[in-house]
Amino acid sequence: MKSALCQQTEPLVLAPAHITELVRGDEQLLVQRIAPLLRENNVTLDLNGIDRIDAAGIAALISLYSCARNHGNTFSVINVSPRVVEMLSLVRLEDVLVSHNAVLASQCDHHYERPAA
């Protein structure tokens, strides 16, 4: 996968391109793909293209956050649509999950990046 956004201090993972909603039925695929990374890495999930989230999607993000914490790592999301931010705010998770520390990079060739130093 390619991305124009990379995190300097954490691996960046893109949500699968075919998922435009983080809703019941799609959430487990996301958890299955990202949970193994959280065992050894801090992860920032790029939600660019995710327009809608429901309770199952929020539960998936909470599950990923818990997995990261249980392994001494961090989990956050970036490029969150206003609609998804609103839903996360309603359940008081915006400040816990949404990262505003992303920086632009010219190229990212892997589905996640590690810092050079």
Phi and psi in degrees as GROMACS dihedral restraints (atoms count N, CA, C in turn):
[ dihedral_restraints ]
;  ai    aj    ak    al  type     phi  dphi    fc
    3     4     5     6     1  -118.7    20    10
    4     5     6     7     1   151.3    20    10
    6     7     8     9     1  -147.5    20    10
    7     8     9    10     1   149.5    20    10
    9    10    11    12     1   -92.8    20    10
   10    11    12    13     1    -6.8    20    10
   12    13    14    15     1  -113.7    20    10
   13    14    15    16     1   129.1    20    10
   15    16    17    18     1  -132.0    20    10
   16    17    18    19     1   149.5    20    10
   18    19    20    21     1   -94.8    20    10
   19    20    21    22     1   133.0    20    10
   21    22    23    24     1   -71.2    20    10
   22    23    24    25     1   -34.8    20    10
   24    25    26    27     1  -107.5    20    10
   25    26    27    28     1    -3.5    20    10
   27    28    29    30     1  -145.6    20    10
   28    29    30    31     1   154.3    20    10
   30    31    32    33     1   -62.5    20    10
   31    32    33    34     1   144.1    20    10
   33    34    35    36     1  -108.5    20    10
   34    35    36    37     1   129.3    20    10
   36    37    38    39     1  -120.3    20    10
   37    38    39    40     1   132.0    20    10
   39    40    41    42     1   -90.2    20    10
   40    41    42    43     1   138.6    20    10
   42    43    44    45     1   -63.6    20    10
   43    44    45    46     1   143.6    20    10
   45    46    47    48     1   -52.3    20    10
   46    47    48    49     1   136.8    20    10
   48    49    50    51     1   -60.4    20    10
   49    50    51    52     1   -31.0    20    10
   51    52    53    54     1   -78.9    20    10
   52    53    54    55     1    -9.0    20    10
   54    55    56    57     1   -94.0    20    10
   55    56    57    58     1   116.5    20    10
   57    58    59    60     1  -110.3    20    10
   58    59    60    61     1    -8.2    20    10
   60    61    62    63     1  -134.9    20    10
   61    62    63    64     1   134.2    20    10
   63    64    65    66     1   -99.3    20    10
   64    65    66    67     1    82.3    20    10
   66    67    68    69     1  -131.1    20    10
   67    68    69    70     1   170.4    20    10
   69    70    71    72     1   -49.4    20    10
   70    71    72    73     1   129.8    20    10
   72    73    74    75     1   105.8    20    10
   73    74    75    76     1   -32.3    20    10
   75    76    77    78     1  -102.8    20    10
   76    77    78    79     1   -19.5    20    10
   78    79    80    81     1   -68.6    20    10
   79    80    81    82     1   -35.1    20    10
   81    82    83    84     1   -68.2    20    10
   82    83    84    85     1   -34.5    20    10
   84    85    86    87     1   -60.1    20    10
   85    86    87    88     1   -43.7    20    10
   87    88    89    90     1   -63.0    20    10
   88    89    90    91     1   -45.9    20    10
   90    91    92    93     1   -62.7    20    10
   91    92    93    94     1   -42.8    20    10
   93    94    95    96     1   -62.9    20    10
   94    95    96    97     1   -34.7    20    10
   96    97    98    99     1   -77.6    20    10
   97    98    99   100     1   -33.5    20    10
   99   100   101   102     1   -99.1    20    10
  100   101   102   103     1   -33.4    20    10
  102   103   104   105     1   -53.7    20    10
  103   104   105   106     1   -42.4    20    10
  105   106   107   108     1   -61.3    20    10
  106   107   108   109     1   -33.4    20    10
  108   109   110   111     1   -66.6    20    10
  109   110   111   112     1   -32.6    20    10
  111   112   113   114     1   -72.0    20    10
  112   113   114   115     1   -15.0    20    10
  114   115   116   117     1   -69.3    20    10
  115   116   117   118     1   -26.1    20    10
  117   118   119   120     1  -129.2    20    10
  118   119   120   121     1    -2.8    20    10
  120   121   122   123     1  -137.7    20    10
  121   122   123   124     1   152.9    20    10
  123   124   125   126     1   -77.4    20    10
  124   125   126   127     1   139.4    20    10
  126   127   128   129     1  -131.9    20    10
  127   128   129   130     1   137.5    20    10
  129   130   131   132     1  -114.7    20    10
  130   131   132   133     1   123.2    20    10
  132   133   134   135     1   -96.0    20    10
  133   134   135   136     1   123.3    20    10
  135   136   137   138     1   -86.2    20    10
  136   137   138   139     1   111.5    20    10
  138   139   140   141     1   -95.2    20    10
  139   140   141   142     1    19.5    20    10
  141   142   143   144     1   -56.9    20    10
  142   143   144   145     1   127.1    20    10
  144   145   146   147     1    97.3    20    10
  145   146   147   148     1   -11.2    20    10
  147   148   149   150     1   -86.9    20    10
  148   149   150   151     1   112.1    20    10
  150   151   152   153     1   -92.2    20    10
  151   152   153   154     1   -26.7    20    10
  153   154   155   156     1  -142.4    20    10
  154   155   156   157     1   146.6    20    10
  156   157   158   159     1  -138.8    20    10
  157   158   159   160     1   143.0    20    10
  159   160   161   162     1  -119.6    20    10
  160   161   162   163     1  -170.8    20    10
  162   163   164   165     1   -60.1    20    10
  163   164   165   166     1   -36.9    20    10
  165   166   167   168     1   -66.3    20    10
  166   167   168   169     1   -39.4    20    10
  168   169   170   171     1   -65.7    20    10
  169   170   171   172     1   -41.8    20    10
  171   172   173   174     1   -64.0    20    10
  172   173   174   175     1   -41.8    20    10
  174   175   176   177     1   -61.1    20    10
  175   176   177   178     1   -37.7    20    10
  177   178   179   180     1   -63.7    20    10
  178   179   180   181     1   -43.5    20    10
  180   181   182   183     1   -64.1    20    10
  181   182   183   184     1   -39.3    20    10
  183   184   185   186     1   -64.3    20    10
  184   185   186   187     1   -41.6    20    10
  186   187   188   189     1   -60.5    20    10
  187   188   189   190     1   -43.9    20    10
  189   190   191   192     1   -65.7    20    10
  190   191   192   193     1   -41.2    20    10
  192   193   194   195     1   -60.9    20    10
  193   194   195   196     1   -45.0    20    10
  195   196   197   198     1   -64.2    20    10
  196   197   198   199     1   -40.9    20    10
  198   199   200   201     1   -59.6    20    10
  199   200   201   202     1   -46.3    20    10
  201   202   203   204     1   -60.1    20    10
  202   203   204   205     1   -48.7    20    10
  204   205   206   207     1   -61.2    20    10
  205   206   207   208     1   -40.0    20    10
  207   208   209   210     1   -63.9    20    10
  208   209   210   211     1   -23.7    20    10
  210   211   212   213     1  -105.6    20    10
  211   212   213   214     1    12.7    20    10
  213   214   215   216     1    75.5    20    10
  214   215   216   217     1    22.6    20    10
  216   217   218   219     1  -118.5    20    10
  217   218   219   220     1   178.4    20    10
  219   220   221   222     1  -117.9    20    10
  220   221   222   223     1   155.6    20    10
  222   223   224   225     1  -139.2    20    10
  223   224   225   226     1   132.2    20    10
  225   226   227   228     1  -147.8    20    10
  226   227   228   229     1   169.9    20    10
  228   229   230   231     1  -125.0    20    10
  229   230   231   232     1   150.2    20    10
  231   232   233   234     1  -132.7    20    10
  232   233   234   235     1   171.2    20    10
  234   235   236   237     1    52.2    20    10
  235   236   237   238     1    49.4    20    10
  237   238   239   240     1   -90.5    20    10
  238   239   240   241     1   129.0    20    10
  240   241   242   243     1   -65.7    20    10
  241   242   243   244     1   154.9    20    10
  243   244   245   246     1   -55.6    20    10
  244   245   246   247     1   -38.0    20    10
  246   247   248   249     1   -64.9    20    10
  247   248   249   250     1   -42.0    20    10
  249   250   251   252     1   -70.1    20    10
  250   251   252   253     1   -40.0    20    10
  252   253   254   255     1   -58.3    20    10
  253   254   255   256     1   -42.0    20    10
  255   256   257   258     1   -59.8    20    10
  256   257   258   259     1   -43.9    20    10
  258   259   260   261     1   -65.5    20    10
  259   260   261   262     1   -42.5    20    10
  261   262   263   264     1   -65.3    20    10
  262   263   264   265     1   -34.2    20    10
  264   265   266   267     1   -66.3    20    10
  265   266   267   268     1   -38.6    20    10
  267   268   269   270     1   -60.4    20    10
  268   269   270   271     1   -33.6    20    10
  270   271   272   273     1  -101.5    20    10
  271   272   273   274     1    14.2    20    10
  273   274   275   276     1    59.7    20    10
  274   275   276   277     1    39.1    20    10
  276   277   278   279     1  -112.2    20    10
  277   278   279   280     1    -5.0    20    10
  279   280   281   282     1   -56.9    20    10
  280   281   282   283     1   -48.7    20    10
  282   283   284   285     1   -70.1    20    10
  283   284   285   286     1   -22.7    20    10
  285   286   287   288     1   -82.4    20    10
  286   287   288   289     1   -40.5    20    10
  288   289   290   291     1  -102.3    20    10
  289   290   291   292     1   -33.2    20    10
  291   292   293   294     1   -84.2    20    10
  292   293   294   295     1   122.4    20    10
  294   295   296   297     1   -98.1    20    10
  295   296   297   298     1   139.3    20    10
  297   298   299   300     1  -116.9    20    10
  298   299   300   301     1    22.6    20    10
  300   301   302   303     1  -106.9    20    10
  301   302   303   304     1    20.9    20    10
  303   304   305   306     1   -76.0    20    10
  304   305   306   307     1   148.3    20    10
  306   307   308   309     1  -126.5    20    10
  307   308   309   310     1   149.4    20    10
  309   310   311   312     1   -75.5    20    10
  310   311   312   313     1   141.4    20    10
  312   313   314   315     1  -131.1    20    10
  313   314   315   316     1   153.5    20    10
  315   316   317   318     1   -69.4    20    10
  316   317   318   319     1   -39.6    20    10
  318   319   320   321     1  -150.8    20    10
  319   320   321   322     1   145.4    20    10
  321   322   323   324     1  -136.1    20    10
  322   323   324   325     1   112.0    20    10
  324   325   326   327     1   -92.6    20    10
  325   326   327   328     1   -12.5    20    10
  327   328   329   330     1  -108.6    20    10
  328   329   330   331     1   164.4    20    10
  330   331   332   333     1   -75.7    20    10
  331   332   333   334     1   -10.4    20    10
  333   334   335   336     1  -149.4    20    10
  334   335   336   337     1   153.1    20    10
  336   337   338   339     1  -120.0    20    10
  337   338   339   340     1   146.1    20    10
  339   340   341   342     1  -110.8    20    10
  340   341   342   343     1   150.8    20    10
  342   343   344   345     1   -66.2    20    10
  343   344   345   346     1   151.6    20    10
  345   346   347   348     1   -71.8    20    10
  346   347   348   349     1   -30.4    20    10
